[in-house]
């Protein structure tokens, strides 16, 4: 048996290669502007994202969203995203559109705030593939630290993606941690880290995402 062991390893190498997990470090940066009008909130934003360990432009995107407060704790919203997705290997890019609709419920106890958001999302794809459709569920726990007029709000969150078309399985999770810092009454900065895990796919992948964003309320 010991003599056959090296040959068994050689035969298994293709299996190991196919199941190899690829890890990548990415950077997300963004700016957003929001405006509240009665029970509505409108948001316009843009993001620039790097992948391949911060060496390659992954996406450049613009987003628009609208939210409506049904009650103090329950809200709903719609969103649209237009992005340029760059292909590192093919030296090309694709223009994609993404639409989503979702509901969110929040519960406050003391200085803590617990939120749960569920979202239905569809994204355009090349003509040879079906448009990927997801149900995404995200749970966030946030804590408010009052510091004079500048609040600090650390948070943790967990999100699961369930793909409907062709797959019908959970295939992505995101575990996040970070904090929001108020610069003044109308602007804030958000810094975060996301551990992303893609599974139930041909190419397993893990991502370490570092991010910073600036938001302004007008």
C-alpha positions in Angstrom: 0.0 0.0 0.0 2.8 2.4 0.9 4.3 1.9 -2.6 1.0 2.9 -4.2 0.6 6.0 -2.1 2.6 8.4 -4.4 0.5 7.2 -7.4 -2.7 7.8 -5.6 -1.6 11.3 -4.7 -0.8 11.9 -8.4 -4.2 10.7 -9.5 -5.9 12.9 -6.9 -4.1 16.1 -7.9 -6.7 17.2 -10.5 -9.4 16.9 -7.8 -7.4 19.0 -5.4 -6.8 21.6 -8.2 -10.5 21.8 -9.0 -11.5 22.3 -5.4 -8.7 24.8 -4.6 -10.0 27.9 -2.8 -8.8 31.2 -4.2 -8.3 34.0 -1.8 -8.2 37.7 -2.7 -7.9 41.1 -0.9 -10.1 43.9 -2.2 -10.8 47.6 -1.5 -14.2 49.3 -1.8 -14.4 53.1 -1.7 -17.6 55.1 -2.1 -19.4 58.5 -1.8 -23.2 58.9 -1.3 -25.6 61.8 -0.9 -29.0 61.4 0.7 -32.1 63.6 1.0 -35.1 63.0 3.2 -38.6 64.1 2.2 -41.4 63.4 4.6 -41.3 59.5 5.0 -39.1 59.1 1.9 -35.3 59.0 1.6 -33.5 59.2 -1.7 -29.8 58.2 -2.1 -27.4 58.7 -5.0 -23.9 57.2 -4.8 -20.8 56.0 -6.6 -18.1 53.4 -5.8 -14.7 52.5 -7.0 -13.5 48.9 -6.2 -10.2 47.2 -6.5 -9.4 43.5 -6.5 -6.4 41.2 -7.2 -4.8 42.3 -3.9 -5.5 46.0 -4.6 -3.8 46.0 -8.0 -6.7 45.9 -10.5 -9.8 47.9 -11.0 -12.7 45.5 -10.4 -15.8 47.8 -10.7 -16.8 51.4 -11.2 -20.5 51.9 -10.4 -23.3 54.3 -9.7 -26.3 53.6 -7.6 -29.7 55.2 -6.9 -32.1 54.1 -4.2 -35.4 55.2 -2.6 -36.7 54.1 0.8 -40.1 54.6 2.5 -40.9 54.4 6.2 -44.2 52.5 6.8 -43.7 52.8 10.5 -40.8 53.9 12.8 -39.5 50.3 12.7 -40.6 49.0 9.3 -39.5 50.3 5.9 -39.2 49.3 2.3 -37.0 50.3 -0.6 -36.0 49.9 -4.2 -32.6 50.3 -5.9 -30.8 50.5 -9.2 -27.1 50.0 -10.0 -25.2 50.6 -13.2 -21.6 49.3 -13.2 -18.6 48.6 -15.4 -17.2 45.2 -14.5 -13.6 44.7 -15.6 -12.3 41.3 -16.6 -8.7 40.8 -15.4 -7.9 37.8 -17.6 -9.7 38.9 -20.8 -8.6 42.5 -20.6 -12.2 43.5 -21.4 -15.2 44.8 -19.5 -19.0 44.4 -19.3 -21.7 46.9 -18.5 -24.3 45.6 -16.2 -27.6 46.7 -14.6 -28.9 45.6 -11.2 -32.4 46.1 -9.7 -33.6 45.2 -6.2 -36.5 45.6 -3.9 -36.4 44.9 -0.2 -38.0 45.2 3.3 -36.3 46.1 6.6 -37.3 45.8 10.2 -35.4 47.4 13.1 -35.6 46.9 16.8 -34.0 49.2 19.4 -33.1 48.3 23.0 -31.1 50.8 24.9 -28.1 51.9 22.8 -28.3 48.8 20.6 -30.2 48.5 17.3 -30.9 45.2 15.6 -31.9 45.3 11.9 -32.9 42.6 9.5 -33.2 43.3 5.7 -34.4 40.9 3.0 -33.9 41.8 -0.6 -34.9 40.4 -4.0 -32.2 41.2 -6.6 -31.8 40.6 -10.3 -28.7 41.5 -12.4 -28.2 41.6 -16.1 -25.8 39.1 -17.7 -24.3 38.3 -21.1 -26.7 36.9 -23.7 -25.3 33.4 -23.3 -26.2 33.2 -19.6 -29.4 33.7 -17.6 -29.7 36.9 -15.5 -28.6 35.9 -11.9 -31.4 36.3 -9.4 -30.9 36.3 -5.6 -32.7 36.6 -2.3 -30.4 38.3 0.1 -30.9 38.4 3.9 -28.7 40.6 6.1 -28.8 40.9 9.9 -27.0 43.9 11.6 -26.3 44.7 15.2 -25.2 48.3 15.9 -24.2 50.0 19.1 -24.3 53.8 19.6 -21.6 55.6 21.5 -22.4 59.2 22.2 -19.4 61.5 22.2 -20.6 65.1 22.5 -22.1 65.9 19.0 -20.2 63.2 17.2 -21.6 59.7 17.6 -19.7 56.5 16.9 -21.7 53.5 15.9 -19.7 50.2 15.7 -21.5 47.3 14.1 -21.4 43.6 13.0 -23.5 42.0 10.4 -24.0 38.7 8.6 -25.5 38.2 5.1 -26.5 35.2 3.1 -27.2 35.0 -0.7 -29.6 32.5 -2.1 -29.5 32.1 -5.9 -32.8 31.2 -7.5 -32.2 30.6 -11.2 -30.3 27.5 -12.3 -28.7 27.0 -8.8 -31.4 27.2 -6.1 -28.9 27.1 -3.3 -27.1 29.4 -0.8 -23.8 30.3 -2.5 -22.3 33.3 -0.8 -22.0 34.6 2.8 -20.6 37.9 4.1 -19.5 38.5 7.7 -18.8 42.2 8.4 -17.5 44.4 11.1 -16.9 48.2 11.2 -18.0 51.5 12.5 -19.6 54.7 11.5 -18.2 58.1 12.6 -20.1 61.3 12.5 -18.1 64.2 11.3 -20.9 66.6 11.9 -24.7 66.6 11.9 -24.9 65.9 8.1 -21.8 63.9 7.2 -20.2 60.7 8.3 -17.5 58.2 7.5 -17.9 54.4 7.5 -15.0 52.0 7.7 -15.5 48.2 7.5 -14.1 44.8 6.9 -16.0 42.0 5.1 -15.1 38.3 5.0 -16.8 36.9 1.9 -17.1 33.2 1.2 -18.4 31.8 -2.1 -19.5 28.2 -2.1 -21.7 25.7 -4.0 -19.9 27.0 -7.2 -17.3 25.5 -9.5 -14.6 27.9 -8.3 -14.6 28.3 -4.5 -13.5 31.8 -3.5 -12.8 33.8 -0.3 -12.5 37.5 -0.2 -11.1 39.9 2.4 -12.8 43.2 1.6 -11.6 46.5 3.2 -13.8 49.6 2.7 -14.3 53.2 3.5 -17.2 55.4 2.5 -18.3 59.0 2.9 -22.0 60.0 3.2 -23.7 63.4 3.2 -27.3 64.2 4.1 -28.7 67.3 2.4 
